[in-house]
């Protein structure tokens, strides 16, 4: 099962409390740990988190620096914990605009958790689905294969995902907005969508399990008729 989450609402969480937006991002990082551990316990196969979009470069430089620094701190602090719990960490998205220091941390984290197999945790950084799809199309121009499997593999190459680009079963977005925001557009073609007003720092294991329970009652037909329908 592949769960994807748009972690929205960190800044608003802080603003409503009269605090700096960066405080909300730090609290959001704490929520990440809770949900990752919950996903492992619930035996989710793949968890993809939208941490930093390509459009986020347009935010104030101070906030961008804080977000990327927080990501680096998260990777450094969580690598050993994830390795001990057999959680594999993979960062997907562009890498050419990241600092050398962050790139080294990403590579060290990926290497340290490469053999883990209980949960595949993918963190989307400098990620844009549109840019990724365009890059995959360029890669596929040099290949004789042009079916969906080949394109999925090309898309995986474009975002540094060695295992291709697996389809999403359930997409969760916190923060009250109801849009995909350029996240996993190809992979979410038949995903079930779950939107909640809960801001990301307040999204906990109970809310996560509630979204999964709702998903279990969905009737996924993939364009076909339900069993017994006439």
C-alpha positions in Angstrom: 0.0 0.0 0.0 1.3 3.4 -1.0 0.2 6.4 1.1 1.1 10.0 0.1 0.7 13.0 2.3 0.7 16.7 1.6 1.8 18.1 5.0 0.1 21.5 4.9 -0.6 24.0 7.6 2.7 24.4 9.5 2.9 28.2 9.0 -0.8 28.8 9.8 -0.5 26.6 13.0 2.3 28.9 14.2 0.6 32.2 13.1 -2.6 31.3 15.0 -0.5 31.0 18.1 1.3 34.3 17.5 4.6 32.6 16.8 7.0 32.6 13.9 6.2 30.3 10.9 9.5 28.4 11.5 8.1 27.3 14.8 5.3 25.6 12.9 7.8 23.8 10.7 9.6 22.5 13.7 6.4 21.2 15.2 5.6 19.7 11.8 8.8 17.7 11.9 7.7 16.1 15.2 4.4 15.1 13.5 6.5 13.4 10.8 8.1 11.1 13.3 4.8 10.1 14.7 3.2 9.3 11.4 6.3 7.4 10.1 6.3 5.2 13.2 2.6 4.7 12.8 3.0 3.7 9.2 5.6 1.2 10.0 3.4 -0.3 12.8 0.5 -0.5 10.4 2.7 -2.3 7.8 2.3 0.4 5.1 4.7 -0.4 2.3 5.4 3.1 1.0 4.9 6.5 2.6 5.7 9.6 0.4 5.8 12.9 2.2 5.7 16.3 0.4 8.4 18.2 2.3 9.5 21.0 -0.1 8.0 21.8 -3.5 9.8 23.5 -6.4 7.5 26.4 -5.9 8.6 26.8 -2.3 11.8 28.5 -3.6 9.6 31.5 -4.0 9.1 31.9 -0.3 11.2 34.4 1.8 14.8 33.3 1.8 14.8 33.0 5.6 11.9 30.5 5.5 13.5 28.5 2.7 16.8 28.3 4.6 14.9 27.3 7.7 13.0 24.5 5.9 16.1 23.0 4.3 18.1 23.3 7.5 15.2 21.5 9.3 15.2 18.8 6.7 18.9 18.2 7.1 18.6 18.1 10.9 15.7 15.6 10.5 17.8 13.3 8.3 20.8 13.5 10.6 18.7 12.8 13.8 16.4 10.1 12.3 18.8 8.0 10.2 19.9 5.8 13.0 16.4 5.5 14.4 15.0 4.5 10.9 17.8 2.1 10.3 17.1 0.4 13.6 13.4 0.1 12.6 14.2 -1.1 9.1 12.8 2.1 7.5 14.4 3.0 4.2 14.7 6.7 3.5 14.8 8.0 -0.1 14.7 11.6 -1.1 12.9 12.2 -4.4 12.9 15.3 -6.6 15.6 17.6 -8.1 19.0 17.7 -6.5 20.9 20.2 -8.6 19.6 23.2 -6.5 20.4 21.8 -3.1 23.5 22.7 -1.1 26.5 20.4 -1.1 26.1 19.9 2.7 22.5 18.8 2.3 23.3 16.6 -0.6 26.0 14.8 1.5 23.5 14.2 4.3 20.9 12.9 1.8 23.5 10.5 0.3 24.6 9.3 3.7 21.1 8.7 4.9 20.1 6.8 1.8 23.3 4.6 2.0 22.7 3.9 5.7 19.2 2.7 5.2 19.5 1.1 1.8 19.0 -2.4 3.1 15.9 -1.6 5.2 12.7 -3.2 4.1 9.9 -2.6 6.6 8.8 0.7 5.2 9.9 2.7 2.2 9.9 6.4 3.3 10.2 8.8 0.4 10.6 12.5 1.1 9.8 14.8 -1.8 12.3 17.8 -1.9 12.5 20.4 -4.6 9.7 18.3 -6.2 7.4 19.2 -9.1 5.2 16.6 -10.8 5.0 18.6 -14.0 8.8 19.1 -14.2 9.3 15.4 -13.4 6.8 14.2 -16.1 8.5 16.5 -18.7 11.9 15.1 -17.7 10.6 11.5 -18.0 9.3 12.3 -21.5 12.8 13.5 -22.5 14.4 10.3 -21.1 11.8 8.1 -22.9 12.7 9.8 -26.2 16.0 7.8 -26.1 14.3 4.5 -25.4 12.5 2.1 -27.8 9.9 1.4 -25.1 6.9 3.7 -24.7 4.4 1.8 -22.6 3.2 2.9 -19.1 5.7 0.7 -17.3 8.6 2.3 -19.3 7.3 5.8 -18.5 7.0 4.9 -14.8 10.6 3.8 -14.8 11.7 6.9 -16.6 9.8 9.0 -14.1 11.6 7.2 -11.3 14.9 8.1 -12.9 13.9 11.7 -13.2 13.2 12.0 -9.5 16.0 9.7 -8.2 13.7 6.9 -7.3 15.4 3.6 -8.2 12.2 1.6 -7.8 10.3 3.6 -10.4 7.2 5.6 -9.5 4.6 3.4 -7.8 0.9 4.3 -8.0 -0.6 6.0 -4.9 -3.5 4.2 -3.2 -4.4 7.0 -0.8 -3.4 10.7 -0.8 -4.0 12.7 2.4 -3.8 16.4 2.5 -4.0 18.3 5.8 -4.6 22.0 6.3 -8.1 22.3 4.7 -7.0 22.9 1.1 -8.4 20.6 -1.6 -5.9 20.4 -4.4 -2.9 18.3 -5.4 -0.5 21.2 -5.7 1.8 19.6 -8.4 2.3 16.4 -6.2 2.6 12.9 -7.8 0.2 13.7 -10.6 1.0 10.6 -12.6 1.1 8.3 -9.5 -2.3 9.7 -8.2 -4.3 8.9 -11.4 -6.5 6.5 -9.4 -5.7 7.4 -5.9 -8.4 7.9 -3.3 -8.3 11.4 -1.9 -8.7 12.4 1.8 -8.8 16.1 2.8 -8.8 17.2 6.4 -9.0 20.7 8.0 -6.5 19.5 10.7 -3.2 21.4 10.4 -0.2 19.2 10.0 1.4 19.7 13.4 -1.9 18.5 15.0 -2.2 15.4 12.6 -1.5 12.4 14.9 -1.7 8.7 14.8 -5.5 8.7 15.5 -6.2 11.0 12.6 -3.9 8.9 10.4 -5.7 5.7 11.3 -9.1 7.4 10.8 -8.1 8.2 7.2 -6.9 4.7 6.6 -10.2 3.3 8.0 -12.2 5.5 5.7 -10.1 4.3 2.8 -10.8 0.7 3.6 -14.5 1.4 3.0 -14.0 3.0 -0.4 -15.1 1.0 -3.5 -12.1 1.3 -5.9 -13.4 0.3 -9.4 -10.7 1.7 -11.6 -13.2 2.6 -14.3 -15.0 -0.8 -14.2 -18.4 -1.7 -12.8 -18.7 -2.9 -9.2 -19.2 -6.6 -8.7 -22.9 -7.5 -9.3 -23.7 -4.2 -11.0 -26.0 -4.2 -14.1 
